[in-house]
Amino acid sequence: MRDAGRIAAAIEVLDMVLNRHQPVKEAVRDWGKANRYAGSGDRAWISGLVLDSLRRKASVSHLMGDDAPRALALGTLAHEWETGPDAVAAIFEGDEHAPEPLTDAERAGMTSALTEDAPLHARAEIPDWLAASFERGFGADAAAEGAAMASRAPVDLRINTLKSDPEKALAAVRAKLNADPSALVTTAIRIAAADPRAKAPPADAIPAYGKGWVEVQDLGSQIAALAAAPSQGLQVLDFCAGAGGKTLALSALMNNTGQLYAWDYDWRRLRAIWPRLERAGVRNVQVRTGKEAEALGDLAGKMDVVFIDAPCTGSGTWRRRPDTKWRLKDKALATRITQQDEVLAKAAKYVKPGGRMVYVTCSVLPEENGDRVSAFLAANAGFRAVPVMDALNASAQLTEDGALLLAACEGEHGALQLTPARTGTDGFYVCVMERAA
Ligand SMILES: C[S@@+](CC[C@H](N)C(=O)[O-])C[C@H]1O[C@@H](n2cnc3c(N)ncnc32)[C@H](O)[C@@H]1O
């Protein structure tokens, strides 16, 4: 396909995502099925433009004065892909698959620039109803934090120390991919964000992944697991285990000792955990299924650590799934808040006296993070917040730079708010609370 046809296709896919509410992957797949002549390189290019258009939707629609799929694609070409109106007109010229020629208004939008007095939601690339929340969470940095969440994300790998070590794993990954050791965590590898126009080989297709030497896991998620300080021999409950991403990380930190219980309120989510445990060589996990009372009743008051990877809006992962940013509504946020209060209240009863509870979200919204912890602590005098950095420093897995950078993310309750702007990770919130002995 030539670029004119690819741009027309991106406009079509954006319409499927924004107006027919299809997830991006599904929309690209459906478009591909209906247009068999497109190859995998074409689909990668189209998907790249669609994702960037969604990441930059707020600023681009502000500049174009229009939020229709065509305006978003053209504005993104100009403002993100450095393909201005003359270049786009040249691509369209004489191509029968090209969209309609550019109008004067579109040309103007493609050459205008965002100014300091543009509304915060446009500068922060967020839905306007979340502007107040961003301002509360980030103050004067709200626009910069939001803009960083509209960038493309790298792929992070966690080195599975049950089966490999940093040197061996890095060499194996580098044999297939352009990768570097993480600047923050000694057991992590980073693969830089790919050019959106190019086909990128998936990290889970390399032999090191197949052998269980590495797991695909955002660095923020890896840091959250480190904060649990699940040292050898402890009794640990992963209360929201889902497909087991954190369970695997916790097990590796425990070096396959002690006992790690994995449970999820939705047992269907746990199904994916079995092959992952097997591949990673995990032997200290008991997967508990069924209703909470039967599945976990015997663990009440006995856990050294209870890990809560809470259900959340996922606002911290908008770089990877920009369509979800525009789908999020205030009602869904309210539902998540109710669930978060519920999981905190329920999970707390498994913590033994002197034990710890780790509350984690992949969100940057204070309503889901510090507010929830404050509400929990106000209602549970037997718990107090302790600095997350204590556990991270004790883990001996931070680099010198990592320790400094993470310490700068510390906020109320000694909790950490990681963000793409601050730490180059997804937006994770981590808080550690201790139950009185
Ligand atoms: C962020 S996901 C967990 C991801 C998982 N830990 C991982 O690393 O792959 C949140 C999980 O919380 C679970 N959950 C537990 N209690 C819940 C409740 N009361 N309401 C909603 N979700 C709940 C959901 O089923 C979901 O799997």
The ligand as a MOL file (V3000), in Angstrom:
LIG
                    3D

  0  0  0     0  0            999 V3000
M  V30 BEGIN CTAB
M  V30 COUNTS 27 29 0 0 0
M  V30 BEGIN ATOM
M  V30 1 C -4.9430 -4.8980 38.3130 0
M  V30 2 S -5.7840 -6.3880 38.1810 0 CHG=1
M  V30 3 C -4.6220 -7.5550 38.7570 0
M  V30 4 C -3.4660 -7.8180 37.8100 0
M  V30 5 C -2.5200 -8.9010 38.2950 0
M  V30 6 N -2.1140 -8.7270 39.6670 0
M  V30 7 C -1.2610 -9.0010 37.4480 0
M  V30 8 O -0.2110 -8.5200 37.8470 0
M  V30 9 O -1.3610 -9.5890 36.3650 0 CHG=-1
M  V30 10 C -6.9370 -6.2690 39.4820 0
M  V30 11 C -7.6340 -7.5570 39.8810 0
M  V30 12 O -8.4160 -7.3190 41.0520 0
M  V30 13 C -9.4270 -8.2980 41.0790 0
M  V30 14 N -10.3850 -8.0090 42.1780 0
M  V30 15 C -10.2820 -8.4910 43.4130 0
M  V30 16 N -11.2630 -8.0800 44.2010 0
M  V30 17 C -12.0380 -7.3120 43.4790 0
M  V30 18 C -13.2210 -6.5920 43.7570 0
M  V30 19 N -13.8150 -6.5820 44.9440 0
M  V30 20 N -13.7430 -5.9120 42.7480 0
M  V30 21 C -13.1640 -5.9160 41.5340 0
M  V30 22 N -12.0400 -6.5670 41.2340 0
M  V30 23 C -11.4810 -7.2640 42.1960 0
M  V30 24 C -9.9090 -8.2930 39.6330 0
M  V30 25 O -10.5810 -9.4940 39.3100 0
M  V30 26 C -8.6000 -8.1350 38.8600 0
M  V30 27 O -8.0940 -9.3690 38.4100 0
M  V30 END ATOM
M  V30 BEGIN BOND
M  V30 1 1 1 2
M  V30 2 1 2 3
M  V30 3 1 2 10
M  V30 4 1 3 4
M  V30 5 1 4 5
M  V30 6 1 5 6
M  V30 7 1 5 7
M  V30 8 2 7 8
M  V30 9 1 7 9
M  V30 10 1 10 11
M  V30 11 1 11 12
M  V30 12 1 11 26
M  V30 13 1 12 13
M  V30 14 1 13 14
M  V30 15 1 13 24
M  V30 16 1 14 15
M  V30 17 1 14 23
M  V30 18 2 15 16
M  V30 19 1 16 17
M  V30 20 1 17 18
M  V30 21 2 17 23
M  V30 22 1 18 19
M  V30 23 2 18 20
M  V30 24 1 20 21
M  V30 25 2 21 22
M  V30 26 1 22 23
M  V30 27 1 24 25
M  V30 28 1 24 26
M  V30 29 1 26 27
M  V30 END BOND
M  V30 END CTAB
M  END
